[in-house]
Amino acid sequence: MKRFGIGMLLCLISSMFLFQPARADEGLLDGLLSTTGIEVSGDVAFNSLYMWRGIMLDGDAVVQPGFYVTSPESKLGRIKVGIWFNHDLQNKDTCKSSEVDYLFDYTYSFSSVDLSTGFTYYDFPDAEPDGSPRGFSREVYGGITFTKLPLSPAIYYYYDFGRKVDGGGEGSYTVLNLSHSIPFTVSKYALSLDLSGHVGFNNKQYYSGKGGDAALGAGVTIPLLKNLSCKPNINYTIPWGNISDKSNGNQKNRLYGGVYLSYAF
């Protein structure tokens, strides 16, 4: 819990720094970033509950901040590292969903496709699997995004090799993601209607047997400052197979919403 609290505090402080309006007299950090091409970004989401791959991890409202550093585009591809958190805003149920994710991603872009691979270390400070002081897991993934096709289809495969006795998933998840943005203008402000959807297949990841989920989402991106945007959104998710089995996951269809804020230098 101490590690989570320190990490959460650092991320929130970083987000507060990032979300400051740009000044005419940009400082040393701004100059360094513009010279090197490195992108520093932050985001924070407020959601009515915590959904993950068709699984409701927490029925309470949650806050989910993140902080990321991305290398510039080059002939060798680009690297992104980051840290992401989940934290309860309420205590209406018995779920404890505190989480810290440490992220690494490598992406190489061709003319019409992006190839990505990466690693995520999951830290679950509140979990006590099999009497251990905390839970954790590790996951590798690979994916391809077709950047020139309608709906920008992306297929990703995730393999969690963390042991279930440690709180790990010990299984795989394959997903097809689709998205489309429709720009429009309101009183000279450029907004966009962002539509998304996915269909995922779960092979024993955190569950016995096989199942999956499908989801649809819609949001409106609203520019607030030069590099700061806000996106209120609504989502509907449908689990199927063993994930929705009452004797296994007992998950069900859920409608939830939230607000997403993002900033990038």
Residue pairs with C-beta under 8 A, 6 or more apart in sequence:
1 98
1 125
1 126
3 100
3 123
3 125
4 85
4 87
4 98
4 100
4 123
4 125
7 83
7 85
7 100
8 65
8 85
8 87
8 100
11 42
11 65
11 66
11 67
11 83
11 85
12 65
14 42
14 67
15 42
15 43
15 44
15 65
15 67
15 263
18 40
18 41
18 42
18 67
18 263
18 265
19 42
19 228
19 261
19 263
21 225
21 226
21 228
22 30
22 225
22 226
22 227
30 265
32 38
33 39
33 40
33 265
36 72
37 71
37 72
37 73
38 69
38 70
38 71
38 72
39 69
39 70
39 72
39 264
39 265
40 68
40 69
40 70
40 264
40 265
41 67
41 68
41 69
41 70
41 262
41 263
41 264
41 265
42 65
42 66
42 67
42 68
42 262
42 263
42 264
43 65
43 66
43 260
43 261
43 262
43 263
44 63
44 64
44 65
44 66
44 260
44 261
45 63
45 64
45 65
45 258
45 259
45 260
45 261
46 61
46 62
46 63
46 64
46 89
46 258
46 259
47 61
47 62
47 64
47 256
47 257
47 258
48 61
48 256
48 257
48 258
49 56
49 58
49 59
49 60
49 61
49 62
49 254
49 256
50 56
50 57
50 58
50 60
50 62
50 64
50 86
50 97
51 57
51 215
51 235
51 237
51 254
51 256
53 173
53 175
53 200
53 202
53 205
53 213
54 200
54 202
54 211
54 212
54 213
54 214
54 215
54 237
54 238
54 239
54 243
54 251
55 206
55 213
55 239
55 243
55 249
55 251
56 251
56 254
57 86
57 95
57 97
58 86
58 88
58 93
58 95
58 96
58 97
59 92
59 93
59 95
60 88
60 89
60 90
60 91
60 92
60 93
60 95
60 97
61 88
61 89
61 90
62 86
62 87
62 88
62 89
62 97
63 85
63 86
63 87
63 89
64 84
64 85
64 86
64 87
65 84
65 85
66 82
66 83
66 84
66 85
67 82
67 83
67 84
68 80
68 81
68 82
68 103
69 80
69 81
69 82
70 78
70 79
70 80
71 78
71 79
71 80
72 78
73 109
76 108
77 106
77 107
77 108
77 109
78 106
78 107
78 109
79 104
79 105
79 106
80 103
80 104
80 105
80 106
80 107
81 103
81 104
81 105
82 102
82 103
83 100
83 101
83 102
83 103
84 100
84 101
84 103
85 99
85 100
85 101
86 97
86 98
86 99
87 98
88 96
88 97
88 98
96 126
96 127
97 126
98 124
98 125
98 126
99 122
99 123
99 124
99 125
100 122
100 123
100 125
101 120
101 121
101 122
101 123
102 120
102 121
102 123
103 118
103 119
103 120
104 118
104 119
104 120
105 116
105 117
105 118
106 116
106 117
106 118
107 114
107 115
107 116
108 114
108 115
108 116
109 115
109 147
111 148
112 146
112 147
112 148
112 149
113 144
113 145
113 146
113 147
114 144
114 145
114 147
115 142
115 143
115 144
116 141
116 142
116 143
116 144
116 145
116 156
117 140
117 141
117 142
117 143
118 140
118 141
119 138
119 139
119 140
119 141
120 138
120 139
120 141
121 136
121 137
121 138
122 136
122 137
122 138
122 139
122 162
122 168
123 134
123 135
123 136
124 134
124 135
124 136
124 137
124 167
125 134
126 134
126 135
127 134
127 135
127 167
128 134
128 135
129 135
129 164
129 165
129 166
129 167
130 165
130 166
132 165
132 166
132 167
134 167
135 166
135 167
135 168
136 162
136 166
136 167
136 168
137 160
137 162
137 166
137 167
137 168
137 169
138 160
138 161
138 162
138 168
139 158
139 159
139 160
139 161
139 162
139 169
140 158
140 159
140 161
141 156
141 157
141 158
141 159
142 156
142 157
143 154
143 155
143 156
143 157
144 154
144 155
145 152
145 153
145 154
146 152
146 153
146 154
150 180
151 178
151 179
151 180
152 178
152 179
152 180
153 176
153 177
153 178
154 176
154 177
154 178
155 174
155 175
155 176
155 177
156 174
156 175
156 177
157 172
157 173
157 174
158 172
158 173
158 174
158 175
158 205
159 171
159 172
160 168
160 169
160 170
160 171
160 172
160 173
160 205
160 206
161 168
161 170
162 168
162 169
162 170
163 170
164 170
164 206
169 205
169 206
170 204
170 205
170 206
171 202
171 203
171 204
171 205
171 206
171 207
172 202
172 203
172 204
172 205
173 200
173 201
173 202
173 203
173 205
174 200
174 201
174 203
175 198
175 199
175 200
175 201
176 198
176 199
176 200
177 196
177 197
177 198
178 196
178 197
178 198
179 194
179 195
179 196
179 197
180 194
180 195
180 196
181 192
181 193
181 194
181 195
181 221
182 192
182 193
182 194
182 195
183 190
183 191
183 192
184 191
184 192
184 193
185 191
189 222
189 223
190 223
191 220
191 221
191 222
191 223
192 220
192 221
193 218
193 219
193 220
194 218
194 219
194 220
194 221
194 231
194 233
195 216
195 217
195 218
196 216
196 217
196 218
197 214
197 215
197 216
197 217
198 213
198 214
198 215
199 212
199 213
199 214
200 212
200 213
200 214
201 210
201 211
201 212
202 210
202 211
202 212
202 213
202 241
202 242
202 243
203 210
204 210
207 242
207 243
207 248
207 249
208 242
208 248
209 241
209 242
209 245
209 248
210 241
210 242
211 239
211 240
211 241
211 242
211 243
211 244
211 245
211 249
212 239
212 240
212 241
212 243
213 237
213 238
213 239
213 240
213 243
214 237
214 238
214 240
215 235
215 236
215 237
215 238
216 235
216 236
217 233
217 234
217 235
217 236
218 233
218 234
218 235
219 231
219 232
219 233
219 234
219 260
220 231
220 232
220 233
221 229
221 230
221 231
222 229
222 230
222 231
222 232
223 229
224 230
225 263
227 263
227 264
227 265
228 261
228 262
228 263
229 261
229 262
229 263
230 259
230 260
230 261
231 259
231 260
231 261
231 262
232 257
232 258
232 259
232 260
233 257
233 258
233 259
233 260
234 255
234 256
234 257
235 255
235 256
235 257
235 258
236 253
236 254
236 255
237 253
237 254
237 256
238 253
239 249
239 251
239 252
239 253
242 248
242 249
243 249
243 251
244 250
244 251
244 252
